[in-house]
Structure formats: structure tokens, C-alpha cells
């Protein structure tokens, strides 16, 4: 089991680390701090994923930034798995994509050899139903990365990729973090 590191602490630089790996804790902290700091609690940083709790809503979630890209972006892309105890919604997969989607465009999630059709609009995508959500969560636990591909509002193809290192631990931390919240 991985040991969580509280934000905003980060791993020290080592010569083998990529620039992305060194900046990831800072990027996750920036996303986590987008809402009022007093409302959000860090549950830990696990490789490329962070886990957070917001007891005021209440909600808990695991979140990761997409890999950097030099391509045009309309939004800062992230992947999240959220739980809202008052809504009886647990472990809901959500993607904020880097571009505004073409209406009616196919959205495909690739995790290893598995392919999943997503639904969505604007710059967001999610599984079509609970069965697909559960299947995606299961595959996320053992794959190295996942990629969402779609067509943007200008008709061009694009994709966003998220490393899955630490995703399982962050998802578990978020689930446990909301276990007692009602």
C-alpha cells in the first residue's frame, strides 16, 4: 500500500524525474485550491493522483491532471472519481476535456485494450451508465494510462491522456474519506 504524502509537500527532485513528474504535485495542488481552502482537506497525494474531501458539500474525490500538451486547449483537462454521500452517488467517473466537444461527436475512452463509449457535452464526458462506470473503475486500477479521444467544436480530433499511477490508492482514499460523511 502506498503511503500518502500531504499536499502541498512534493517529492524531491531526482535526476531521472521528468519535468512533468516534478511539476505534478504543484499542478494537483492548484486544482485542489481552486475552491476555498478552508472547505477542502487533502487526503493525500498518490503518484500522479490526489485525493480530497470537502466536508461542507460533503464530497470526496480522486483527481489527476492530464498529461501536458502543446496543442490548443479550451479548458484545463482533468479526470476525477467523486463521491457525494448525500446524493447516494459513489465513485462517479468524470472527465474535463481540453477542448469544447462537437455536438453529437463520439467520445471514446481507451484504457489498455479496453474501449468505452462515453457521453458528454461542452468540455465534459462521463460513462453512459452505472455498469460502464463500474467497468471503467475496475480497469483503471490495473492499467498504466487512459486516453479520451473525441472531435472538438471545430471538427478536429483531439485526445487527453492521464497516467494511472496512484489512481487506485487515491480512489480508495476518497472513498474512505467520505465513508462517515452524510
Secondary structure, DSSP 4 states (H G I P E B T S, - for coil): -PPPB-TT--PPP-TT--HHHHHHHHHHHHHHTTS-GGG-EEEEEETTEEEEEETTTTEEEEEEEPPP-SS--SS--EEEEEEEGGGTEEEEEEEE-SSPBPTT--EEEEETTEEEEEEEETTEEEESSHHHHHHHHHHHTT-SEEEEEEEBTTS-EEEEEEE-TTHHHHHHHHHHHTTT--
